[in-house]
Amino acid sequence: MSATSSTDKLVRMANQIATFFRSYPEEEAVAGIRKHIAAYWTPTMRARLEAHAAQAGGRLDPLVVAAFERAAAPSPVRPATSDPHRLGEGASDAG
């Protein structure tokens, strides 16, 4: 997959998240988008979309742009949970 098509996919995914949160008040929507992306996207995905946001023009939903312009939310996923190699810090050793 080329970098362009990968970035297009990230834009599409981010816009789908914004569509879900559109019915919320703006501050809640922006916070929800920011938290969702922090929790479920890899750091590489977040960095790629953030780098592309300035170039995306009208293709990126304004709520997504606002989510990236505001202070980055820390991931709500505990570090030990997001990295199963960190046994003994709350991560599961199942599997």
Chimera marker file (.cmm) of the C-alpha trace (Angstrom):
<marker_set name="trace">
<marker id="1" x="0.000" y="0.000" z="0.000" r="1" g="1" b="0" radius="0.5"/>
<marker id="2" x="1.425" y="3.371" z="-0.962" r="1" g="1" b="0" radius="0.5"/>
<marker id="3" x="1.890" y="6.159" z="1.570" r="1" g="1" b="0" radius="0.5"/>
<marker id="4" x="-0.758" y="8.214" z="-0.231" r="1" g="1" b="0" radius="0.5"/>
<marker id="5" x="-3.408" y="5.502" z="-0.101" r="1" g="1" b="0" radius="0.5"/>
<marker id="6" x="-2.483" y="4.792" z="3.516" r="1" g="1" b="0" radius="0.5"/>
<marker id="7" x="-2.940" y="8.470" z="4.382" r="1" g="1" b="0" radius="0.5"/>
<marker id="8" x="-6.222" y="8.562" z="2.449" r="1" g="1" b="0" radius="0.5"/>
<marker id="9" x="-7.412" y="5.640" z="4.542" r="1" g="1" b="0" radius="0.5"/>
<marker id="10" x="-6.469" y="7.474" z="7.753" r="1" g="1" b="0" radius="0.5"/>
<marker id="11" x="-8.373" y="10.560" z="6.586" r="1" g="1" b="0" radius="0.5"/>
<marker id="12" x="-11.413" y="8.398" z="5.810" r="1" g="1" b="0" radius="0.5"/>
<marker id="13" x="-11.219" y="6.659" z="9.203" r="1" g="1" b="0" radius="0.5"/>
<marker id="14" x="-10.825" y="9.948" z="11.083" r="1" g="1" b="0" radius="0.5"/>
<marker id="15" x="-13.791" y="11.404" z="9.231" r="1" g="1" b="0" radius="0.5"/>
<marker id="16" x="-15.883" y="8.354" z="10.156" r="1" g="1" b="0" radius="0.5"/>
<marker id="17" x="-15.035" y="8.945" z="13.827" r="1" g="1" b="0" radius="0.5"/>
<marker id="18" x="-16.079" y="12.589" z="13.427" r="1" g="1" b="0" radius="0.5"/>
<marker id="19" x="-19.361" y="11.483" z="11.853" r="1" g="1" b="0" radius="0.5"/>
<marker id="20" x="-20.096" y="9.359" z="14.922" r="1" g="1" b="0" radius="0.5"/>
<marker id="21" x="-19.430" y="12.277" z="17.291" r="1" g="1" b="0" radius="0.5"/>
<marker id="22" x="-21.214" y="14.908" z="15.150" r="1" g="1" b="0" radius="0.5"/>
<marker id="23" x="-24.396" y="14.789" z="17.278" r="1" g="1" b="0" radius="0.5"/>
<marker id="24" x="-22.459" y="15.671" z="20.448" r="1" g="1" b="0" radius="0.5"/>
<marker id="25" x="-21.797" y="19.260" z="21.562" r="1" g="1" b="0" radius="0.5"/>
<marker id="26" x="-18.610" y="20.471" z="19.856" r="1" g="1" b="0" radius="0.5"/>
<marker id="27" x="-16.326" y="20.297" z="22.908" r="1" g="1" b="0" radius="0.5"/>
<marker id="28" x="-17.475" y="16.751" z="23.692" r="1" g="1" b="0" radius="0.5"/>
<marker id="29" x="-17.143" y="15.729" z="20.056" r="1" g="1" b="0" radius="0.5"/>
<marker id="30" x="-13.584" y="17.057" z="19.803" r="1" g="1" b="0" radius="0.5"/>
<marker id="31" x="-12.624" y="15.401" z="23.100" r="1" g="1" b="0" radius="0.5"/>
<marker id="32" x="-14.243" y="12.124" z="22.005" r="1" g="1" b="0" radius="0.5"/>
<marker id="33" x="-12.366" y="12.130" z="18.704" r="1" g="1" b="0" radius="0.5"/>
<marker id="34" x="-9.097" y="12.927" z="20.451" r="1" g="1" b="0" radius="0.5"/>
<marker id="35" x="-9.601" y="10.172" z="23.041" r="1" g="1" b="0" radius="0.5"/>
<marker id="36" x="-10.651" y="7.599" z="20.436" r="1" g="1" b="0" radius="0.5"/>
<marker id="37" x="-7.621" y="8.274" z="18.262" r="1" g="1" b="0" radius="0.5"/>
<marker id="38" x="-5.295" y="8.241" z="21.297" r="1" g="1" b="0" radius="0.5"/>
<marker id="39" x="-6.747" y="4.938" z="22.504" r="1" g="1" b="0" radius="0.5"/>
<marker id="40" x="-7.070" y="2.968" z="19.290" r="1" g="1" b="0" radius="0.5"/>
<marker id="41" x="-4.587" y="4.341" z="16.787" r="1" g="1" b="0" radius="0.5"/>
<marker id="42" x="-0.904" y="3.558" z="16.817" r="1" g="1" b="0" radius="0.5"/>
<marker id="43" x="1.538" y="6.428" z="17.365" r="1" g="1" b="0" radius="0.5"/>
<marker id="44" x="2.589" y="6.094" z="13.712" r="1" g="1" b="0" radius="0.5"/>
<marker id="45" x="-1.002" y="6.445" z="12.504" r="1" g="1" b="0" radius="0.5"/>
<marker id="46" x="-1.557" y="9.500" z="14.706" r="1" g="1" b="0" radius="0.5"/>
<marker id="47" x="1.692" y="11.117" z="13.567" r="1" g="1" b="0" radius="0.5"/>
<marker id="48" x="0.948" y="10.460" z="9.896" r="1" g="1" b="0" radius="0.5"/>
<marker id="49" x="-2.516" y="12.007" z="10.099" r="1" g="1" b="0" radius="0.5"/>
<marker id="50" x="-1.288" y="14.941" z="12.178" r="1" g="1" b="0" radius="0.5"/>
<marker id="51" x="1.471" y="15.642" z="9.650" r="1" g="1" b="0" radius="0.5"/>
<marker id="52" x="-1.047" y="15.408" z="6.833" r="1" g="1" b="0" radius="0.5"/>
<marker id="53" x="-3.747" y="17.512" z="8.543" r="1" g="1" b="0" radius="0.5"/>
<marker id="54" x="-2.359" y="20.831" z="7.290" r="1" g="1" b="0" radius="0.5"/>
<marker id="55" x="-2.281" y="19.505" z="3.716" r="1" g="1" b="0" radius="0.5"/>
<marker id="56" x="-5.648" y="17.727" z="3.814" r="1" g="1" b="0" radius="0.5"/>
<marker id="57" x="-7.579" y="20.892" z="3.098" r="1" g="1" b="0" radius="0.5"/>
<marker id="58" x="-11.318" y="20.314" z="3.060" r="1" g="1" b="0" radius="0.5"/>
<marker id="59" x="-10.977" y="16.527" z="3.005" r="1" g="1" b="0" radius="0.5"/>
<marker id="60" x="-10.462" y="16.324" z="6.778" r="1" g="1" b="0" radius="0.5"/>
<marker id="61" x="-13.509" y="17.006" z="8.931" r="1" g="1" b="0" radius="0.5"/>
<marker id="62" x="-13.185" y="20.269" z="10.930" r="1" g="1" b="0" radius="0.5"/>
<marker id="63" x="-13.837" y="18.347" z="14.163" r="1" g="1" b="0" radius="0.5"/>
<marker id="64" x="-10.802" y="16.151" z="13.462" r="1" g="1" b="0" radius="0.5"/>
<marker id="65" x="-8.696" y="19.216" z="12.722" r="1" g="1" b="0" radius="0.5"/>
<marker id="66" x="-9.831" y="20.731" z="16.027" r="1" g="1" b="0" radius="0.5"/>
<marker id="67" x="-8.982" y="17.495" z="17.849" r="1" g="1" b="0" radius="0.5"/>
<marker id="68" x="-5.418" y="17.646" z="16.546" r="1" g="1" b="0" radius="0.5"/>
<marker id="69" x="-5.055" y="21.377" z="17.250" r="1" g="1" b="0" radius="0.5"/>
<marker id="70" x="-5.893" y="20.981" z="20.924" r="1" g="1" b="0" radius="0.5"/>
<marker id="71" x="-3.578" y="19.470" z="23.497" r="1" g="1" b="0" radius="0.5"/>
<marker id="72" x="-2.896" y="15.819" z="22.842" r="1" g="1" b="0" radius="0.5"/>
<marker id="73" x="-4.845" y="13.498" z="25.093" r="1" g="1" b="0" radius="0.5"/>
<marker id="74" x="-2.879" y="10.770" z="26.789" r="1" g="1" b="0" radius="0.5"/>
<marker id="75" x="-4.028" y="7.312" z="25.884" r="1" g="1" b="0" radius="0.5"/>
<marker id="76" x="-6.652" y="6.030" z="28.327" r="1" g="1" b="0" radius="0.5"/>
<marker id="77" x="-5.163" y="2.562" z="27.849" r="1" g="1" b="0" radius="0.5"/>
<marker id="78" x="-2.731" y="1.714" z="30.636" r="1" g="1" b="0" radius="0.5"/>
<marker id="79" x="0.823" y="1.192" z="29.341" r="1" g="1" b="0" radius="0.5"/>
<marker id="80" x="0.926" y="-2.376" z="30.650" r="1" g="1" b="0" radius="0.5"/>
<marker id="81" x="-2.326" y="-3.214" z="28.911" r="1" g="1" b="0" radius="0.5"/>
<marker id="82" x="-1.240" y="-1.826" z="25.573" r="1" g="1" b="0" radius="0.5"/>
<marker id="83" x="2.079" y="-3.717" z="25.708" r="1" g="1" b="0" radius="0.5"/>
<marker id="84" x="1.573" y="-7.350" z="26.764" r="1" g="1" b="0" radius="0.5"/>
<marker id="85" x="5.349" y="-7.793" z="27.062" r="1" g="1" b="0" radius="0.5"/>
<marker id="86" x="5.257" y="-5.723" z="30.245" r="1" g="1" b="0" radius="0.5"/>
<marker id="87" x="4.175" y="-8.590" z="32.496" r="1" g="1" b="0" radius="0.5"/>
<marker id="88" x="3.687" y="-7.836" z="36.159" r="1" g="1" b="0" radius="0.5"/>
<marker id="89" x="2.502" y="-4.301" z="35.457" r="1" g="1" b="0" radius="0.5"/>
<marker id="90" x="-1.145" y="-5.175" z="34.978" r="1" g="1" b="0" radius="0.5"/>
<marker id="91" x="-0.876" y="-6.872" z="31.618" r="1" g="1" b="0" radius="0.5"/>
<marker id="92" x="-2.296" y="-10.297" z="30.986" r="1" g="1" b="0" radius="0.5"/>
<marker id="93" x="0.046" y="-13.199" z="30.476" r="1" g="1" b="0" radius="0.5"/>
<marker id="94" x="-2.701" y="-15.180" z="28.738" r="1" g="1" b="0" radius="0.5"/>
<marker id="95" x="-2.104" y="-16.282" z="25.218" r="1" g="1" b="0" radius="0.5"/>
<link id1="1" id2="2" r="1" g="1" b="0" radius="0.2"/>
<link id1="2" id2="3" r="1" g="1" b="0" radius="0.2"/>
<link id1="3" id2="4" r="1" g="1" b="0" radius="0.2"/>
<link id1="4" id2="5" r="1" g="1" b="0" radius="0.2"/>
<link id1="5" id2="6" r="1" g="1" b="0" radius="0.2"/>
<link id1="6" id2="7" r="1" g="1" b="0" radius="0.2"/>
<link id1="7" id2="8" r="1" g="1" b="0" radius="0.2"/>
<link id1="8" id2="9" r="1" g="1" b="0" radius="0.2"/>
<link id1="9" id2="10" r="1" g="1" b="0" radius="0.2"/>
<link id1="10" id2="11" r="1" g="1" b="0" radius="0.2"/>
<link id1="11" id2="12" r="1" g="1" b="0" radius="0.2"/>
<link id1="12" id2="13" r="1" g="1" b="0" radius="0.2"/>
<link id1="13" id2="14" r="1" g="1" b="0" radius="0.2"/>
<link id1="14" id2="15" r="1" g="1" b="0" radius="0.2"/>
<link id1="15" id2="16" r="1" g="1" b="0" radius="0.2"/>
<link id1="16" id2="17" r="1" g="1" b="0" radius="0.2"/>
<link id1="17" id2="18" r="1" g="1" b="0" radius="0.2"/>
<link id1="18" id2="19" r="1" g="1" b="0" radius="0.2"/>
<link id1="19" id2="20" r="1" g="1" b="0" radius="0.2"/>
<link id1="20" id2="21" r="1" g="1" b="0" radius="0.2"/>
<link id1="21" id2="22" r="1" g="1" b="0" radius="0.2"/>
<link id1="22" id2="23" r="1" g="1" b="0" radius="0.2"/>
<link id1="23" id2="24" r="1" g="1" b="0" radius="0.2"/>
<link id1="24" id2="25" r="1" g="1" b="0" radius="0.2"/>
<link id1="25" id2="26" r="1" g="1" b="0" radius="0.2"/>
<link id1="26" id2="27" r="1" g="1" b="0" radius="0.2"/>
<link id1="27" id2="28" r="1" g="1" b="0" radius="0.2"/>
<link id1="28" id2="29" r="1" g="1" b="0" radius="0.2"/>
<link id1="29" id2="30" r="1" g="1" b="0" radius="0.2"/>
<link id1="30" id2="31" r="1" g="1" b="0" radius="0.2"/>
<link id1="31" id2="32" r="1" g="1" b="0" radius="0.2"/>
<link id1="32" id2="33" r="1" g="1" b="0" radius="0.2"/>
<link id1="33" id2="34" r="1" g="1" b="0" radius="0.2"/>
<link id1="34" id2="35" r="1" g="1" b="0" radius="0.2"/>
<link id1="35" id2="36" r="1" g="1" b="0" radius="0.2"/>
<link id1="36" id2="37" r="1" g="1" b="0" radius="0.2"/>
<link id1="37" id2="38" r="1" g="1" b="0" radius="0.2"/>
<link id1="38" id2="39" r="1" g="1" b="0" radius="0.2"/>
<link id1="39" id2="40" r="1" g="1" b="0" radius="0.2"/>
<link id1="40" id2="41" r="1" g="1" b="0" radius="0.2"/>
<link id1="41" id2="42" r="1" g="1" b="0" radius="0.2"/>
<link id1="42" id2="43" r="1" g="1" b="0" radius="0.2"/>
<link id1="43" id2="44" r="1" g="1" b="0" radius="0.2"/>
<link id1="44" id2="45" r="1" g="1" b="0" radius="0.2"/>
<link id1="45" id2="46" r="1" g="1" b="0" radius="0.2"/>
<link id1="46" id2="47" r="1" g="1" b="0" radius="0.2"/>
<link id1="47" id2="48" r="1" g="1" b="0" radius="0.2"/>
<link id1="48" id2="49" r="1" g="1" b="0" radius="0.2"/>
<link id1="49" id2="50" r="1" g="1" b="0" radius="0.2"/>
<link id1="50" id2="51" r="1" g="1" b="0" radius="0.2"/>
<link id1="51" id2="52" r="1" g="1" b="0" radius="0.2"/>
<link id1="52" id2="53" r="1" g="1" b="0" radius="0.2"/>
<link id1="53" id2="54" r="1" g="1" b="0" radius="0.2"/>
<link id1="54" id2="55" r="1" g="1" b="0" radius="0.2"/>
<link id1="55" id2="56" r="1" g="1" b="0" radius="0.2"/>
<link id1="56" id2="57" r="1" g="1" b="0" radius="0.2"/>
<link id1="57" id2="58" r="1" g="1" b="0" radius="0.2"/>
<link id1="58" id2="59" r="1" g="1" b="0" radius="0.2"/>
<link id1="59" id2="60" r="1" g="1" b="0" radius="0.2"/>
<link id1="60" id2="61" r="1" g="1" b="0" radius="0.2"/>
<link id1="61" id2="62" r="1" g="1" b="0" radius="0.2"/>
<link id1="62" id2="63" r="1" g="1" b="0" radius="0.2"/>
<link id1="63" id2="64" r="1" g="1" b="0" radius="0.2"/>
<link id1="64" id2="65" r="1" g="1" b="0" radius="0.2"/>
<link id1="65" id2="66" r="1" g="1" b="0" radius="0.2"/>
<link id1="66" id2="67" r="1" g="1" b="0" radius="0.2"/>
<link id1="67" id2="68" r="1" g="1" b="0" radius="0.2"/>
<link id1="68" id2="69" r="1" g="1" b="0" radius="0.2"/>
<link id1="69" id2="70" r="1" g="1" b="0" radius="0.2"/>
<link id1="70" id2="71" r="1" g="1" b="0" radius="0.2"/>
<link id1="71" id2="72" r="1" g="1" b="0" radius="0.2"/>
<link id1="72" id2="73" r="1" g="1" b="0" radius="0.2"/>
<link id1="73" id2="74" r="1" g="1" b="0" radius="0.2"/>
<link id1="74" id2="75" r="1" g="1" b="0" radius="0.2"/>
<link id1="75" id2="76" r="1" g="1" b="0" radius="0.2"/>
<link id1="76" id2="77" r="1" g="1" b="0" radius="0.2"/>
<link id1="77" id2="78" r="1" g="1" b="0" radius="0.2"/>
<link id1="78" id2="79" r="1" g="1" b="0" radius="0.2"/>
<link id1="79" id2="80" r="1" g="1" b="0" radius="0.2"/>
<link id1="80" id2="81" r="1" g="1" b="0" radius="0.2"/>
<link id1="81" id2="82" r="1" g="1" b="0" radius="0.2"/>
<link id1="82" id2="83" r="1" g="1" b="0" radius="0.2"/>
<link id1="83" id2="84" r="1" g="1" b="0" radius="0.2"/>
<link id1="84" id2="85" r="1" g="1" b="0" radius="0.2"/>
<link id1="85" id2="86" r="1" g="1" b="0" radius="0.2"/>
<link id1="86" id2="87" r="1" g="1" b="0" radius="0.2"/>
<link id1="87" id2="88" r="1" g="1" b="0" radius="0.2"/>
<link id1="88" id2="89" r="1" g="1" b="0" radius="0.2"/>
<link id1="89" id2="90" r="1" g="1" b="0" radius="0.2"/>
<link id1="90" id2="91" r="1" g="1" b="0" radius="0.2"/>
<link id1="91" id2="92" r="1" g="1" b="0" radius="0.2"/>
<link id1="92" id2="93" r="1" g="1" b="0" radius="0.2"/>
<link id1="93" id2="94" r="1" g="1" b="0" radius="0.2"/>
<link id1="94" id2="95" r="1" g="1" b="0" radius="0.2"/>
</marker_set>
